[in-house]
Protein backbone atom coordinates (compact mmCIF):
# COMPACT_ATOMS: atom_id res chain seq x y z
CA UNK A 1 0.00 0.00 0.00
CA UNK A 2 1.29 3.45 -0.82
CA UNK A 3 0.64 4.80 2.68
CA UNK A 4 2.46 1.95 4.45
CA UNK A 5 6.11 1.00 4.81
CA UNK A 6 7.01 -2.34 3.25
CA UNK A 7 6.49 -5.45 5.35
CA UNK A 8 9.78 -6.76 6.70
CA UNK A 9 11.04 -10.14 7.89
CA UNK A 10 13.55 -9.57 10.70
CA UNK A 11 15.69 -11.45 13.20
CA UNK A 12 15.54 -10.87 16.97
CA UNK A 13 17.75 -7.77 16.58
CA UNK A 14 15.36 -6.18 14.02
CA UNK A 15 17.83 -6.83 11.18
CA UNK A 16 16.24 -7.92 7.90
CA UNK A 17 16.88 -11.61 7.17
CA UNK A 18 18.43 -12.52 3.82
CA UNK A 19 15.96 -12.64 0.92
CA UNK A 20 16.80 -16.28 0.23
CA UNK A 21 13.43 -17.95 0.83
CA UNK A 22 15.01 -20.03 3.63
CA UNK A 23 16.05 -17.81 6.53
CA UNK A 24 13.10 -17.48 8.88
CA UNK A 25 12.30 -14.36 10.88
CA UNK A 26 9.37 -12.48 12.36
CA UNK A 27 7.11 -10.47 10.10
CA UNK A 28 6.85 -6.82 11.16
CA UNK A 29 4.96 -3.90 9.61
CA UNK A 30 4.06 -0.25 10.09
CA UNK A 31 1.93 2.40 8.45
CA UNK A 32 -1.35 4.19 8.88
CA UNK A 33 -3.27 0.98 8.24
CA UNK A 34 -1.73 -0.72 11.29
CA UNK A 35 -3.36 -0.52 14.72
CA UNK A 36 -2.47 2.27 17.12
CA UNK A 37 -2.16 -0.02 20.12
CA UNK A 38 -4.04 -2.05 22.70
CA UNK A 39 -6.86 -0.23 24.47
CA UNK A 40 -5.74 0.86 27.94
CA UNK A 41 -2.70 -1.46 27.86
CA UNK A 42 0.49 0.55 27.45
CA UNK A 43 2.74 -2.38 28.35
CA UNK A 44 1.27 -4.67 25.65
CA UNK A 45 1.40 -1.80 23.13
CA UNK A 46 5.08 -1.13 23.88
CA UNK A 47 5.88 -4.83 23.47
CA UNK A 48 3.89 -5.12 20.22
CA UNK A 49 5.60 -2.05 18.72
CA UNK A 50 9.16 -2.73 19.89
CA UNK A 51 11.53 -0.87 17.58
CA UNK A 52 8.71 1.17 16.03
CA UNK A 53 7.28 -1.76 14.04
CA UNK A 54 4.19 -3.90 14.80
CA UNK A 55 5.40 -7.40 15.64
CA UNK A 56 2.87 -9.77 14.08
CA UNK A 57 3.98 -12.93 15.89
CA UNK A 58 4.05 -14.60 12.47
CA UNK A 59 7.21 -16.25 11.22
CA UNK A 60 8.13 -16.34 7.58
CA UNK A 61 10.79 -16.03 4.93
CA UNK A 62 11.35 -13.42 2.26
CA UNK A 63 12.15 -14.37 -1.32
CA UNK A 64 14.49 -12.51 -3.68
CA UNK A 65 11.51 -10.89 -5.44
CA UNK A 66 10.28 -9.43 -2.11
CA UNK A 67 7.47 -11.97 -1.68
CA UNK A 68 6.89 -12.83 2.00
CA UNK A 69 5.88 -16.41 2.75
CA UNK A 70 4.22 -17.20 6.09
CA UNK A 71 5.61 -20.31 7.77
CA UNK A 72 4.18 -20.44 11.31
CA UNK A 73 3.23 -18.52 14.43
CA UNK A 74 6.11 -17.79 16.81
CA UNK A 75 4.15 -19.22 19.74
CA UNK A 76 3.60 -22.51 17.86
CA UNK A 77 7.24 -23.24 17.00
CA UNK A 78 8.52 -26.38 18.73
CA UNK A 79 12.05 -26.20 20.12
CA UNK A 80 13.40 -29.74 20.29
CA UNK A 81 17.02 -30.29 21.24
CA UNK A 82 17.85 -26.76 20.09
CA UNK A 83 16.17 -27.21 16.67
CA UNK A 84 13.21 -25.06 15.67
CA UNK A 85 10.40 -27.13 14.19
CA UNK A 86 7.47 -25.60 12.32
CA UNK A 87 4.13 -27.09 13.31
CA UNK A 88 2.70 -25.98 9.96
CA UNK A 89 5.32 -28.01 8.06
CA UNK A 90 4.40 -31.14 10.01
CA UNK A 91 0.66 -30.47 9.59
CA UNK A 92 1.06 -30.10 5.82
CA UNK A 93 2.96 -33.40 5.62
CA UNK A 94 0.28 -35.23 7.66
CA UNK A 95 -2.54 -33.72 5.58
CA UNK A 96 -1.07 -35.34 2.45
CA UNK A 97 -1.96 -38.80 3.79
CA UNK A 98 -5.12 -40.10 2.12
CA UNK A 99 -6.75 -41.10 5.44
CA UNK A 100 -6.33 -37.71 7.18
CA UNK A 101 -9.12 -35.13 7.28
CA UNK A 102 -7.69 -32.61 9.78
CA UNK A 103 -4.65 -32.24 12.00
CA UNK A 104 -3.15 -30.00 14.67
CA UNK A 105 0.44 -30.29 15.90
CA UNK A 106 1.82 -28.95 19.17
CA UNK A 107 4.98 -29.33 21.22
CA UNK A 108 4.71 -31.59 24.24
CA UNK A 109 7.18 -32.04 27.11
CA UNK A 110 10.12 -34.35 26.55
CA UNK A 111 12.68 -35.09 29.25
CA UNK A 112 15.59 -35.44 26.81
CA UNK A 113 14.77 -32.87 24.07
CA UNK A 114 12.73 -30.28 26.00
CA UNK A 115 9.83 -30.54 23.57
CA UNK A 116 8.80 -32.88 20.81
CA UNK A 117 5.98 -32.80 18.25
CA UNK A 118 2.66 -34.49 18.87
CA UNK A 119 -0.13 -34.64 16.30
CA UNK A 120 -3.87 -34.72 16.90
CA UNK A 121 -5.51 -36.26 13.84
CA UNK A 122 -9.07 -36.59 12.62
CA UNK A 123 -9.46 -39.44 10.14
CA UNK A 124 -11.60 -39.09 7.02
CA UNK A 125 -14.94 -40.92 7.35
CA UNK A 126 -14.43 -44.61 6.55
CA UNK A 127 -10.63 -44.24 6.36
CA UNK A 128 -8.28 -46.34 8.42
CA UNK A 129 -4.74 -45.54 9.51
CA UNK A 130 -3.05 -46.23 12.82
CA UNK A 131 -0.28 -44.39 14.67
CA UNK A 132 2.57 -46.66 13.49
CA UNK A 133 1.46 -46.44 9.83
CA UNK A 134 1.18 -42.66 9.91
CA UNK A 135 4.56 -42.24 11.63
CA UNK A 136 6.19 -44.53 9.03
CA UNK A 137 4.58 -42.44 6.28
CA UNK A 138 5.88 -39.22 7.83
CA UNK A 139 9.41 -40.58 8.13
CA UNK A 140 9.51 -40.58 4.31
CA UNK A 141 8.27 -36.96 4.14
CA UNK A 142 9.99 -35.18 7.06
CA UNK A 143 13.38 -35.02 8.70
CA UNK A 144 13.53 -37.62 11.47
CA UNK A 145 13.66 -35.03 14.29
CA UNK A 146 10.49 -33.39 12.94
CA UNK A 147 8.45 -36.60 12.84
CA UNK A 148 5.96 -36.77 15.74
CA UNK A 149 6.72 -39.50 18.24
CA UNK A 150 3.05 -39.61 19.21
CA UNK A 151 -0.18 -39.27 17.25
CA UNK A 152 -3.54 -39.12 18.97
CA UNK A 153 -6.64 -39.78 16.90
CA UNK A 154 -9.56 -37.57 17.91
CA UNK A 155 -13.13 -36.97 16.78
CA UNK A 156 -12.80 -33.19 16.86
CA UNK A 157 -10.32 -30.39 17.55
CA UNK A 158 -11.09 -27.50 19.93
CA UNK A 159 -12.14 -24.47 17.90
CA UNK A 160 -13.09 -20.82 18.29
CA UNK A 161 -16.50 -19.63 17.14
CA UNK A 162 -14.84 -18.64 13.84
CA UNK A 163 -13.44 -22.15 13.33
CA UNK A 164 -9.79 -21.56 14.22
CA UNK A 165 -8.09 -24.45 16.02
CA UNK A 166 -7.35 -23.60 19.66
CA UNK A 167 -3.92 -25.14 20.07
CA UNK A 168 -3.58 -23.64 23.54
CA UNK A 169 -6.29 -26.05 24.77
CA UNK A 170 -4.32 -29.01 23.43
CA UNK A 171 -1.14 -27.60 25.03
CA UNK A 172 -2.81 -27.08 28.42
CA UNK A 173 -3.76 -30.75 28.59
CA UNK A 174 -0.30 -31.96 27.56
CA UNK A 175 1.64 -29.56 29.80
CA UNK A 176 -0.51 -30.09 32.93
CA UNK A 177 1.74 -30.86 35.88
CA UNK A 178 4.85 -29.36 34.28
CA UNK A 179 6.26 -26.18 35.84
CA UNK A 180 6.52 -24.27 32.55
CA UNK A 181 6.44 -24.67 28.84
CA UNK A 182 9.96 -24.79 27.39
CA UNK A 183 10.48 -21.93 24.93
CA UNK A 184 13.44 -20.29 23.39
C-alpha positions as CSV (number, residue, x, y, z in Angstrom):
1,X,0.0,0.0,0.0
2,X,1.3,3.4,-0.8
3,X,0.6,4.8,2.7
4,X,2.5,1.9,4.5
5,X,6.1,1.0,4.8
6,X,7.0,-2.3,3.2
7,X,6.5,-5.5,5.3
8,X,9.8,-6.8,6.7
9,X,11.0,-10.1,7.9
10,X,13.5,-9.6,10.7
11,X,15.7,-11.5,13.2
12,X,15.5,-10.9,17.0
13,X,17.7,-7.8,16.6
14,X,15.4,-6.2,14.0
15,X,17.8,-6.8,11.2
16,X,16.2,-7.9,7.9
17,X,16.9,-11.6,7.2
18,X,18.4,-12.5,3.8
19,X,16.0,-12.6,0.9
20,X,16.8,-16.3,0.2
21,X,13.4,-17.9,0.8
22,X,15.0,-20.0,3.6
23,X,16.0,-17.8,6.5
24,X,13.1,-17.5,8.9
25,X,12.3,-14.4,10.9
26,X,9.4,-12.5,12.4
27,X,7.1,-10.5,10.1
28,X,6.9,-6.8,11.2
29,X,5.0,-3.9,9.6
30,X,4.1,-0.3,10.1
31,X,1.9,2.4,8.4
32,X,-1.4,4.2,8.9
33,X,-3.3,1.0,8.2
34,X,-1.7,-0.7,11.3
35,X,-3.4,-0.5,14.7
36,X,-2.5,2.3,17.1
37,X,-2.2,0.0,20.1
38,X,-4.0,-2.0,22.7
39,X,-6.9,-0.2,24.5
40,X,-5.7,0.9,27.9
41,X,-2.7,-1.5,27.9
42,X,0.5,0.5,27.5
43,X,2.7,-2.4,28.4
44,X,1.3,-4.7,25.7
45,X,1.4,-1.8,23.1
46,X,5.1,-1.1,23.9
47,X,5.9,-4.8,23.5
48,X,3.9,-5.1,20.2
49,X,5.6,-2.0,18.7
50,X,9.2,-2.7,19.9
51,X,11.5,-0.9,17.6
52,X,8.7,1.2,16.0
53,X,7.3,-1.8,14.0
54,X,4.2,-3.9,14.8
55,X,5.4,-7.4,15.6
56,X,2.9,-9.8,14.1
57,X,4.0,-12.9,15.9
58,X,4.0,-14.6,12.5
59,X,7.2,-16.3,11.2
60,X,8.1,-16.3,7.6
61,X,10.8,-16.0,4.9
62,X,11.3,-13.4,2.3
63,X,12.1,-14.4,-1.3
64,X,14.5,-12.5,-3.7
65,X,11.5,-10.9,-5.4
66,X,10.3,-9.4,-2.1
67,X,7.5,-12.0,-1.7
68,X,6.9,-12.8,2.0
69,X,5.9,-16.4,2.7
70,X,4.2,-17.2,6.1
71,X,5.6,-20.3,7.8
72,X,4.2,-20.4,11.3
73,X,3.2,-18.5,14.4
74,X,6.1,-17.8,16.8
75,X,4.1,-19.2,19.7
76,X,3.6,-22.5,17.9
77,X,7.2,-23.2,17.0
78,X,8.5,-26.4,18.7
79,X,12.0,-26.2,20.1
80,X,13.4,-29.7,20.3
81,X,17.0,-30.3,21.2
82,X,17.8,-26.8,20.1
83,X,16.2,-27.2,16.7
84,X,13.2,-25.1,15.7
85,X,10.4,-27.1,14.2
86,X,7.5,-25.6,12.3
87,X,4.1,-27.1,13.3
88,X,2.7,-26.0,10.0
89,X,5.3,-28.0,8.1
90,X,4.4,-31.1,10.0
91,X,0.7,-30.5,9.6
92,X,1.1,-30.1,5.8
93,X,3.0,-33.4,5.6
94,X,0.3,-35.2,7.7
95,X,-2.5,-33.7,5.6
96,X,-1.1,-35.3,2.4
97,X,-2.0,-38.8,3.8
98,X,-5.1,-40.1,2.1
99,X,-6.7,-41.1,5.4
100,X,-6.3,-37.7,7.2
101,X,-9.1,-35.1,7.3
102,X,-7.7,-32.6,9.8
103,X,-4.6,-32.2,12.0
104,X,-3.2,-30.0,14.7
105,X,0.4,-30.3,15.9
106,X,1.8,-29.0,19.2
107,X,5.0,-29.3,21.2
108,X,4.7,-31.6,24.2
109,X,7.2,-32.0,27.1
110,X,10.1,-34.4,26.5
111,X,12.7,-35.1,29.3
112,X,15.6,-35.4,26.8
113,X,14.8,-32.9,24.1
114,X,12.7,-30.3,26.0
115,X,9.8,-30.5,23.6
116,X,8.8,-32.9,20.8
117,X,6.0,-32.8,18.3
118,X,2.7,-34.5,18.9
119,X,-0.1,-34.6,16.3
120,X,-3.9,-34.7,16.9
121,X,-5.5,-36.3,13.8
122,X,-9.1,-36.6,12.6
123,X,-9.5,-39.4,10.1
124,X,-11.6,-39.1,7.0
125,X,-14.9,-40.9,7.4
126,X,-14.4,-44.6,6.6
127,X,-10.6,-44.2,6.4
128,X,-8.3,-46.3,8.4
129,X,-4.7,-45.5,9.5
130,X,-3.0,-46.2,12.8
131,X,-0.3,-44.4,14.7
132,X,2.6,-46.7,13.5
133,X,1.5,-46.4,9.8
134,X,1.2,-42.7,9.9
135,X,4.6,-42.2,11.6
136,X,6.2,-44.5,9.0
137,X,4.6,-42.4,6.3
138,X,5.9,-39.2,7.8
139,X,9.4,-40.6,8.1
140,X,9.5,-40.6,4.3
141,X,8.3,-37.0,4.1
142,X,10.0,-35.2,7.1
143,X,13.4,-35.0,8.7
144,X,13.5,-37.6,11.5
145,X,13.7,-35.0,14.3
146,X,10.5,-33.4,12.9
147,X,8.5,-36.6,12.8
148,X,6.0,-36.8,15.7
149,X,6.7,-39.5,18.2
150,X,3.0,-39.6,19.2
151,X,-0.2,-39.3,17.2
152,X,-3.5,-39.1,19.0
153,X,-6.6,-39.8,16.9
154,X,-9.6,-37.6,17.9
155,X,-13.1,-37.0,16.8
156,X,-12.8,-33.2,16.9
157,X,-10.3,-30.4,17.6
158,X,-11.1,-27.5,19.9
159,X,-12.1,-24.5,17.9
160,X,-13.1,-20.8,18.3
161,X,-16.5,-19.6,17.1
162,X,-14.8,-18.6,13.8
163,X,-13.4,-22.1,13.3
164,X,-9.8,-21.6,14.2
165,X,-8.1,-24.5,16.0
166,X,-7.4,-23.6,19.7
167,X,-3.9,-25.1,20.1
168,X,-3.6,-23.6,23.5
169,X,-6.3,-26.0,24.8
170,X,-4.3,-29.0,23.4
171,X,-1.1,-27.6,25.0
172,X,-2.8,-27.1,28.4
173,X,-3.8,-30.8,28.6
174,X,-0.3,-32.0,27.6
175,X,1.6,-29.6,29.8
176,X,-0.5,-30.1,32.9
177,X,1.7,-30.9,35.9
178,X,4.9,-29.4,34.3
179,X,6.3,-26.2,35.8
180,X,6.5,-24.3,32.6
181,X,6.4,-24.7,28.8
182,X,10.0,-24.8,27.4
183,X,10.5,-21.9,24.9
184,X,13.4,-20.3,23.4
